[in-house]
Amino acid sequence: MYQQSLNQVEQLVKLEVSKQLAHLPRAFRKYQSYLNQSDVMARALKSLPHNVRYPTRTGNQQVQLLRVKVAVQQAISSIIQDDLKFYYPFADLEDDEDSPTEPITEYPIRTS
């Protein structure tokens, strides 16, 4: 089976994604089912600047690692945010006084 080879930056991103997904903060653990490693990797790579994704010369490795780490964190946050964009818990909705609290069982008879 053909497997595409990853360049050095893609390997760094893949390693960072697997590390961060394994050590998610407690607040994010309940959303772990939304996080697919390939989706996080794709978003992180897409957000990296061109000079980081395709380095033409050997630059500062610490800066490159930091940019990869931040890109992966932002990718995880954006995936969770996108999946929960239209989620509103019932507790956050305000109850209007005009809205009925019980179902209507009888309808008024119209005579015209």
Rosetta constraint file for C-alpha pairs under 8 A:
AtomPair CA 6 CA 10 HARMONIC 5.57 0.50
AtomPair CA 6 CA 11 HARMONIC 6.01 0.50
AtomPair CA 7 CA 11 HARMONIC 6.28 0.50
AtomPair CA 8 CA 12 HARMONIC 6.31 0.50
AtomPair CA 9 CA 13 HARMONIC 6.17 0.50
AtomPair CA 9 CA 52 HARMONIC 7.49 0.50
AtomPair CA 9 CA 53 HARMONIC 5.95 0.50
AtomPair CA 9 CA 54 HARMONIC 7.69 0.50
AtomPair CA 10 CA 14 HARMONIC 6.06 0.50
AtomPair CA 10 CA 45 HARMONIC 7.32 0.50
AtomPair CA 10 CA 53 HARMONIC 7.72 0.50
AtomPair CA 11 CA 15 HARMONIC 6.14 0.50
AtomPair CA 12 CA 16 HARMONIC 6.10 0.50
AtomPair CA 12 CA 65 HARMONIC 7.61 0.50
AtomPair CA 12 CA 68 HARMONIC 7.30 0.50
AtomPair CA 13 CA 17 HARMONIC 5.98 0.50
AtomPair CA 13 CA 41 HARMONIC 6.43 0.50
AtomPair CA 13 CA 44 HARMONIC 7.34 0.50
AtomPair CA 13 CA 45 HARMONIC 7.28 0.50
AtomPair CA 13 CA 68 HARMONIC 6.07 0.50
AtomPair CA 13 CA 69 HARMONIC 7.73 0.50
AtomPair CA 13 CA 72 HARMONIC 7.23 0.50
AtomPair CA 14 CA 18 HARMONIC 6.28 0.50
AtomPair CA 14 CA 41 HARMONIC 6.29 0.50
AtomPair CA 15 CA 19 HARMONIC 6.18 0.50
AtomPair CA 16 CA 20 HARMONIC 6.03 0.50
AtomPair CA 16 CA 68 HARMONIC 7.48 0.50
AtomPair CA 16 CA 69 HARMONIC 6.46 0.50
AtomPair CA 16 CA 72 HARMONIC 7.08 0.50
AtomPair CA 17 CA 21 HARMONIC 5.98 0.50
AtomPair CA 17 CA 37 HARMONIC 6.68 0.50
AtomPair CA 17 CA 40 HARMONIC 6.97 0.50
AtomPair CA 17 CA 41 HARMONIC 6.52 0.50
AtomPair CA 17 CA 72 HARMONIC 6.20 0.50
AtomPair CA 18 CA 22 HARMONIC 6.11 0.50
AtomPair CA 18 CA 37 HARMONIC 7.08 0.50
AtomPair CA 19 CA 23 HARMONIC 6.39 0.50
AtomPair CA 20 CA 24 HARMONIC 5.83 0.50
AtomPair CA 20 CA 72 HARMONIC 7.92 0.50
AtomPair CA 20 CA 73 HARMONIC 7.81 0.50
AtomPair CA 21 CA 32 HARMONIC 7.96 0.50
AtomPair CA 21 CA 37 HARMONIC 7.92 0.50
AtomPair CA 24 CA 28 HARMONIC 6.15 0.50
AtomPair CA 24 CA 29 HARMONIC 6.04 0.50
AtomPair CA 25 CA 29 HARMONIC 6.48 0.50
AtomPair CA 26 CA 30 HARMONIC 7.87 0.50
AtomPair CA 28 CA 32 HARMONIC 6.76 0.50
AtomPair CA 31 CA 35 HARMONIC 7.18 0.50
AtomPair CA 31 CA 80 HARMONIC 6.85 0.50
AtomPair CA 34 CA 79 HARMONIC 7.48 0.50
AtomPair CA 34 CA 80 HARMONIC 6.92 0.50
AtomPair CA 34 CA 83 HARMONIC 7.45 0.50
AtomPair CA 35 CA 39 HARMONIC 7.29 0.50
AtomPair CA 35 CA 40 HARMONIC 6.90 0.50
AtomPair CA 35 CA 76 HARMONIC 7.15 0.50
AtomPair CA 35 CA 79 HARMONIC 7.12 0.50
AtomPair CA 35 CA 80 HARMONIC 7.62 0.50
AtomPair CA 36 CA 40 HARMONIC 6.28 0.50
AtomPair CA 37 CA 41 HARMONIC 6.06 0.50
AtomPair CA 38 CA 42 HARMONIC 6.05 0.50
AtomPair CA 39 CA 43 HARMONIC 6.24 0.50
AtomPair CA 40 CA 44 HARMONIC 6.05 0.50
AtomPair CA 40 CA 72 HARMONIC 6.83 0.50
AtomPair CA 40 CA 75 HARMONIC 5.55 0.50
AtomPair CA 40 CA 76 HARMONIC 6.04 0.50
AtomPair CA 40 CA 79 HARMONIC 7.53 0.50
AtomPair CA 41 CA 45 HARMONIC 6.09 0.50
AtomPair CA 41 CA 72 HARMONIC 7.16 0.50
AtomPair CA 41 CA 75 HARMONIC 7.76 0.50
AtomPair CA 42 CA 46 HARMONIC 6.09 0.50
AtomPair CA 43 CA 47 HARMONIC 6.22 0.50
AtomPair CA 43 CA 72 HARMONIC 7.80 0.50
AtomPair CA 43 CA 75 HARMONIC 5.44 0.50
AtomPair CA 44 CA 48 HARMONIC 6.45 0.50
AtomPair CA 44 CA 68 HARMONIC 7.45 0.50
AtomPair CA 44 CA 71 HARMONIC 4.88 0.50
AtomPair CA 44 CA 72 HARMONIC 5.01 0.50
AtomPair CA 44 CA 74 HARMONIC 7.34 0.50
AtomPair CA 44 CA 75 HARMONIC 5.31 0.50
AtomPair CA 45 CA 53 HARMONIC 7.15 0.50
AtomPair CA 45 CA 71 HARMONIC 7.47 0.50
AtomPair CA 47 CA 71 HARMONIC 6.34 0.50
AtomPair CA 48 CA 52 HARMONIC 6.33 0.50
AtomPair CA 48 CA 53 HARMONIC 6.31 0.50
AtomPair CA 48 CA 67 HARMONIC 7.35 0.50
AtomPair CA 48 CA 68 HARMONIC 7.28 0.50
AtomPair CA 48 CA 71 HARMONIC 6.46 0.50
AtomPair CA 49 CA 53 HARMONIC 6.41 0.50
AtomPair CA 50 CA 54 HARMONIC 5.97 0.50
AtomPair CA 50 CA 55 HARMONIC 7.83 0.50
AtomPair CA 51 CA 55 HARMONIC 5.18 0.50
AtomPair CA 51 CA 56 HARMONIC 7.38 0.50
AtomPair CA 52 CA 64 HARMONIC 6.54 0.50
AtomPair CA 55 CA 59 HARMONIC 7.72 0.50
AtomPair CA 59 CA 64 HARMONIC 7.74 0.50
AtomPair CA 60 CA 64 HARMONIC 6.50 0.50
AtomPair CA 61 CA 65 HARMONIC 6.06 0.50
AtomPair CA 62 CA 66 HARMONIC 6.12 0.50
AtomPair CA 63 CA 67 HARMONIC 6.17 0.50
AtomPair CA 64 CA 68 HARMONIC 6.24 0.50
AtomPair CA 65 CA 69 HARMONIC 6.13 0.50
AtomPair CA 66 CA 70 HARMONIC 6.19 0.50
AtomPair CA 67 CA 71 HARMONIC 6.02 0.50
AtomPair CA 68 CA 72 HARMONIC 6.19 0.50
AtomPair CA 69 CA 73 HARMONIC 6.30 0.50
AtomPair CA 70 CA 74 HARMONIC 6.14 0.50
AtomPair CA 71 CA 75 HARMONIC 6.09 0.50
AtomPair CA 72 CA 76 HARMONIC 6.23 0.50
AtomPair CA 73 CA 77 HARMONIC 6.25 0.50
AtomPair CA 74 CA 78 HARMONIC 6.00 0.50
AtomPair CA 75 CA 79 HARMONIC 6.18 0.50
AtomPair CA 76 CA 80 HARMONIC 6.36 0.50
AtomPair CA 77 CA 81 HARMONIC 6.02 0.50
AtomPair CA 78 CA 82 HARMONIC 5.90 0.50
AtomPair CA 79 CA 83 HARMONIC 6.17 0.50
AtomPair CA 80 CA 84 HARMONIC 6.22 0.50
AtomPair CA 81 CA 85 HARMONIC 5.81 0.50
AtomPair CA 88 CA 92 HARMONIC 6.85 0.50
AtomPair CA 88 CA 93 HARMONIC 7.66 0.50
AtomPair CA 89 CA 93 HARMONIC 7.25 0.50
AtomPair CA 95 CA 99 HARMONIC 7.33 0.50
